[in-house]
Every structure is written in C-alpha cells, then in structure tokens.
C-alpha cells in the first residue's frame, strides 16, 4: 500500500488487494455471503474497495466511517491514483486535522455500485463473464449501507465512534443511524436530506437522459463494444455541477467574463469563462467515472426517503436512539437547503435525540462542505472532541 507523508495507512486482516481498485484494500464477499437488496434481488459475490488511515486502538472504539458523496470515492485523504490530485476531503482528514488520523482509525469505502473497486455495473457478471451493465440490480442507499455494515463486520468493529457524510454521504450516515442505532455512537450530517426532492430527482433525470441519449452508450453495453458515452456523461456532470454552486459564487468567480478573447465570436465556441469551466468539469469527470455507475447512484439517491420506511414519520426512525448528532447546512446551498436539514433536526428532537445544529453562512453553495469553511471546521471539531470525551477515548 502506498502512503504519503500526510497519512498513515494500516493494513486490516482478512482482505485482499486487486488491480481493479488501484491503491485500495478490497473486502471480498463470496457466493455464500450474499447481500439481500431492497428490490428483493441478491448480489453475490461482491466486493467493497476502501481506504483506511490511522490506527485502530486496542478496544476498537476509535473507528470513524466516512461516507463519500456521489462523484467522490474512497480516496478521501491520499493522492488519487487516477487524477494524481489530493484526496477529496484532504482539508478535513489527516494528522492534527478535524478528523485526526493520529487519534482515529478512519475508513472510507467506495460505495456499492461505484466504479473504483467496489462491485458495480462495470464489474464482471460471473454468470456471463461480461460487464454487468444494466443487468446489475437496482440498488438503494439502504443497500449501500448494508454492504458497508458487512465491511465493518469483516474488520471486526462492533461500534463506530462516528459516521460522517455530506450530500449523498449524509444520506448514508443518516441511514446508518436509523438502521444500526446501537452501532453508531455519533453521527455528522453535512448538507444533506432525509429524502430527495422533486427538483433534485428532475436534475438527476436530465443527467441520466443525457447519458442514455449518447449513441456511444449502446444500451449500457459500451464496455463490451469498446466505446464510452463521454459526451453524454460530460453533459450530465456539467448539469449537476451547476447545482453544487451558488449564483453568488458563479457571479463572483466568472460573471459574464469572456474566455481569452476581447469580444464574442458569434458562434458556439466557449465564449464565456463559465462555459469553459463547465466543459472542463465535464471532460475531466469522464476520465474517472463510469457512466452506468452515474445512472445507478443517482437512482439510489432518488429513491431515498427515510421516513417512508417508518410509517412516513421521520422521528420514528430515531426512537430510542443514543447516537449523538451534529447537523450542518449552508446558507447558499439550494440543492440540499437549510429547510431540509431542519426537517432532520425536528425529527431528531421529536425522537428525544441529542442533536446540535448550525446553519453556516457561506456563498459557496452545496460544495461548501467539501471546502475549508472556518465555521464548519470549528463546530465539527468541537462536536467530535465532545463526543470523544463522552465515549471515553484517550486522546493525545
């Protein structure tokens, strides 16, 4: 396992390494360890790729599970093996950072259905010896969390000190807290929701239709046919990326500034800086993400409605919980608004849960939770330290 100077990586037992997951550990679950899906299907065999940082203490009480957002992966705090860039949450995870890898054992799995080592539509279907493509079963956030629970069992960890996630990762963290109440000591929910809104489902559908309209998609069989729907996936990424930013940020960063020219071309080149920026986001995304994974994971987000599993009463999901919660929203986030976070907080209060909530003033939109926002850093750090004291963890 490669490591850089910023993180320490521990090697857990009972795992294997495979080339399909560069620089990752892989936990393999065989045919006799099936994952029962909410659709009624079973998935077996399957594998979960993951990264880990820090050292698990003797009583295994310092483990933190980080659940990644839609377009991220397990490389949360190390150099990414595909892009060569720093991990997607390098600002928050590492020695002496908010999630201090000198103190905690951090696990970040690539989600089921993903495309960097965990079983997904690009994986080989053992029944056909070809990529699953659309033969891969539809999955839900609950299925993703259940697969992660199997990974945590494999690592021999009974209770997680914390489950932390933002956006789609926050959905997973919320599902963890509802499904595995006794296994989650604390839970951090950032810029997330308990159910996908009609507007968010609409944006996801635009992205999926862009992918499927690309002739190179080949009804999902593009890998078998040696092609890839780059244009469609790039448009999907461009559309989604707009929702991650705020109008104020777009105005301050780009305005109506032209791209390397004094006047418009009266054509369809990227005249404006914002056009060039979005095209760049699309073109770089297709180099590291699978198109069918994008379809499956956005669908999993669309289906997420935690209250529906508890008689349409979200508070019922958290009855008798002893988990400590920290919920944060961002004032300019219109994808997962403060109002959606307040729904979670109200349900937790109704269930008698211990919950702290803050709305962070930021102009950076939904993606603010990925950045080094000072108020987020200070409030999260205070919550984690308080939870560690309550847990009885001995910190250096």
C-alpha angles and dihedrals in degrees: 000000000000118000136185130212094266102061140036116220122205124203112228122205128254097034135112135211122233133181091234087073107047112210092355138112115240126207110202121205113197133215091275090057103059125176110229107218127212089243089064094253125118127226118209138186101021140149139212121212117207146164127223133194133190128013130298109233125232097267093038092237100129101066119132122191115207115199113204129225124248101278098031129081143196095301095092100146110011135073107285111245093217104038100027089225130125118276117282093251099030089131091065107029125064143062112336092356125120091277094041113205089195087067107027138047105232123201123187117179127196103241122254105264090032127124109232104076106313117104112273142137092298092056122099115268105224090212094060104018086229130101112285093235107164091348086077107105120251109260136200136208086258090056091050091051093047090054089050090051088055088053092050089050089051089054090053095242116143101180128025115220088213142358112204130186145150129207107340086002088057090054088056092047091050091049090050091053092050099042100036104032095158093049100055117072095178136006131202117200118188127184094337144124142219091230136017113252125230089251092054092047088052093054090048091051091052089054094048092048090051090055095045093046091059108101088219091064089080094196087303095306096104095123092056090049096046098245138102133210095237096154095051095045091047091054090048090053093046091052094047093045091060088061091054093061133061126237089241092054093047090050094048094044100040114000108170093316116151122237111247095319139093097225141012119280096221087232141083101274117117097280095163128059091233090058092051091047093052093046089052091050090052097046095049093045094059090058093064108027135068117233096220091048087057090055094048098045095046087050090052089054091049091054093050111115109142096184091058089067091055105050090282090293113117093195089063089065090066104037111141093005119155093190118122113228135206116189124185131179131181123234096227096043107114095167094064103011131200088254090063091051090049090057088058092046093049091051091049091049091049089052091051093245125156105252138166120194135189134173107212117213107230138146093207099089126215094337090062090096089064092055135075096267107174097216092047090049095050097043095045091047091051091049095048093047091049091049091048091054091049089049090052094239115165106227125191 
